């Protein structure tokens, strides 16, 4: 695209920034890009749909949780640890770890090589017994899933279900549940 620099009559070619494909994103740890909600959805909807087909978790819920928990992929946890779901270390976690306040300080969070690993681990994490009732719901019942996640203890925020439901509605994420 050619554009003017204001006062100068010289024209220069402005670099057009594009979002990388999922494969390019997987190949890099993380770059300095700032996601908007829509660019984040566009980048990760395919992965969310794949997780839905493989595990039965509504893609709308996967995306809403990722948007909310990672601030559209812009949070320090997402950028530095590729953790897009706010999943903390558990006794059975043998992978890499991340501490916001340096090694050993503060909460222990799971750290991933790339964001795709975070999406896959989120689906596996929800296979725990305490989430079993969620899988009795249909894959299009995102409101039931939102309420069930809170009830099962995924988040401590009492407004968590409403936050997820509002996110799904605002960005029409339920379209990916079909």
N, C-alpha and C positions, 0 to 999 in steps of 0.2 A: 504494500500500500504506500503510495507517495503522499507526503504531507509537508506542510510548510512549517518553518521554525518561527513563525511570528514575523519579526522585523526583517529577517534575512530573506532574500529572494531565492536562495539555494534550496533546492528540494532534497530531501534525503529519504532513504527507505527505512521506515519504522519496522522493527522486528515484531512480527506477530507472535504473541505468546499463545501456545496451545497446551492443553492438558495432555500429559502422556497417556498412552494406552495402559491398560491394566498390566500387560506384560512388562512394559517399561517401568512402571511403578514397582512391580515386584522385584525387578532387577536392581533397583537402587534402594539404599537404606531409607532416605527421606531427603527431599530437597527443600529449598527455601520458599516454595510456593505457598501462598495463602489461599485456602479453599473458601469459596462461598458455599452456602448450603446447597445450591443447585449444582455447582461444579463437583462437590463431594458426592452427591447423589449420582450424578452422571458417571463419575469415576468408579463407584462401588456397587451400583445396582446389579450388575451382572454377577458379581461375587455373592451378593445377598440372595439372588434368585437361585444360584447354584447351591448355596447352603440350605435354602428352603426345600429344594428338590431332594437333596441328600438326607436331610435331618428332619424335615417337617416343621421347621420354625418359619413363621410368616416372614417373607422378605421385608415387609413394611416394618415389622418389629425389629429386625436386624438393623435396617437402615436408621430407624428412629433412635434406637439405643446408641448406635455408633455416632450419629449426629450429636446427640445429647451428651454422651459420655466423653467425646473427644473434641467438643466445640468445633464441629465440622472438620475434624482432622487437624486443627490448629493448636490444640492444647500441648503443653510441655510433655505430658505423658505420651501422647500420640506421636509427637515429633521426635522425641529423644528415645522412646522405648517401643515405638510402633504398637502401643497398646491403645486400641480404639474403643475398648469396652470397660475400662476401669477395673479390670480383673486383678485382684490382689494375689499374692503368693499364697498357696495353701500347703499343708503338710506334704501332700503328694507331688508338689511341683518340683521338677528336677531341672527345669530350664534356666535360662538367664534371668537375672533379677535387676530391678531398678529401684533406687532409693532417691526420692526427691532431694533430700538433705545430704546427699553423698552416701557412700557405702556404709551400711549399718545404721544410718540415721533415718528416722521417720518410717513411714509405712513401706512395706515391701510390695512391689508391683511386678507382675510378669512382664518380661521383656522379650520381644520377638525380633527376628531378623528382618521382617517386612510386614506390612499391614495385612497381607493375605493370610499370613500365619495367625494373626490376631483374630481375623474373621473365623478361621477354621477352629481355633481353640475356643472361641466363644460358643460355637455350636456344640463342641464336645463338652464344654463346661456345663451346658444346659441339659446334658444327658444324666446328670446326677439325680438320685432318687427324689430329692426334695422338689424337683421340677417336673416329676413324672405326670402329675395331673394336667399340666399344660398341653401335653401331647394328646390328650383326649379331646381337646378343642379342635375345631377345624382350622385349616391353614389360612382361612380368610377371616377368622375371628380375632382381629388385632386388638379389639377392646378387651376381650376376655384374656388374651395373652398379657396385655399391659397390667391388668388388675392382678392376674395370677403371678406375674414376676414379683410384684410388690409383696403379695401374700406369702410367697415362697422365700422371701428374704433377700432378693437380688439387690435391692437398694433400701436405704434407710429413710430417704426423703418421703414423707407421707403423700406428697403430691406427684410422686413418680408416675403413677398410671395416667394422670391427667396430662403430664408433660409429654409422655409418649403419644397418647391419643391426639393431643393438639399438634404434635410434630407430623404424625401420619396424615391428619386432615389438612394441615397447612400446605404440605408439599405433595398431596395426593399420592402418598406412598402405597396405598392399598391397591393401586393399579398393578403393582408388581407381584401381588399375591395370587394371580390367576394362572 
